[in-house]
Amino acid sequence: MSLHLDHLNIRCRKPEWLADLYAEHLALTFKDRMIISSGLILVFVQGESLGAETPLPGFRCESRAELDRLAVLLGEPVVDDGDYRSLASAEPEGNWFEVYWECS
């Protein structure tokens, strides 16, 4: 059997609003409370946020410049992890996520 992650459910009080926020700030598109991109499906479902108890989805950036742009937009520092540069942030519902760039 071969398994792979198909999608990630994100619990939130305002699913459509939060999906739109992710789409706007992470340059993704959404439809019907879902963001579908190459290899990525996020489903925003009605419910209370799990806050810090939620899984930490990681988004890969294409460039250091894009990561730096998001760091400024989100007001978060970029952390140097050796082979990676990353930032972690919480969206308004309290769910945390990571954005990273792999150094080449």
SVG drawing of the C-alpha trace seen along z (x, -y; Angstrom):
<svg xmlns="http://www.w3.org/2000/svg" viewBox="-19 -44 42 46">
<polyline fill="none" stroke="black" stroke-width="0.4" points="0.0,0.0 1.3,-3.5 -0.2,-6.4 0.2,-10.1 -1.4,-13.2 -4.4,-14.0 -5.7,-17.1 -5.6,-19.0 -8.8,-20.1 -8.5,-23.4 -11.2,-24.1 -12.4,-27.7 -15.4,-29.8 -15.6,-31.6 -14.4,-29.0 -15.0,-31.1 -13.4,-34.2 -10.3,-32.3 -9.9,-30.5 -10.0,-33.8 -7.4,-35.2 -5.0,-32.2 -5.6,-32.6 -4.9,-36.4 -1.8,-36.3 -0.3,-33.0 -1.2,-33.7 -3.5,-30.7 -7.0,-30.4 -10.0,-29.0 -13.5,-27.7 -16.2,-26.4 -14.0,-26.7 -11.2,-24.7 -7.8,-25.7 -6.6,-23.4 -3.1,-23.9 -0.4,-21.7 -0.1,-18.9 -2.0,-20.9 -5.6,-20.7 -6.7,-22.7 -10.3,-22.3 -11.7,-25.0 -14.4,-23.4 -16.8,-25.0 -15.7,-24.6 -13.6,-26.0 -9.9,-26.5 -7.5,-24.0 -5.0,-26.9 -1.6,-25.6 -2.9,-22.0 -3.4,-22.0 -1.1,-20.3 1.4,-22.8 1.0,-22.9 4.1,-24.0 4.1,-26.0 7.1,-26.0 8.2,-29.3 9.8,-29.6 12.4,-32.1 14.0,-33.9 12.5,-37.1 9.0,-35.6 9.7,-34.4 11.0,-37.9 7.8,-39.5 5.6,-37.2 7.7,-37.9 7.0,-41.7 3.4,-41.1 2.8,-38.8 5.2,-40.7 7.2,-37.6 10.9,-37.0 12.7,-34.7 14.6,-32.0 17.8,-30.5 17.6,-26.7 20.8,-26.0 19.4,-24.4 16.1,-26.2 14.8,-29.7 11.3,-29.8 8.7,-31.7 5.8,-30.6 2.7,-32.6 -0.9,-32.2 -3.8,-33.3 -6.7,-35.2 -8.5,-32.0 -5.4,-30.9 -4.2,-28.1 -0.4,-28.1 1.3,-27.6 4.9,-27.6 6.3,-29.1 9.8,-28.0 12.3,-28.3 14.9,-25.6 18.3,-27.0 20.0,-25.6"/>
</svg>
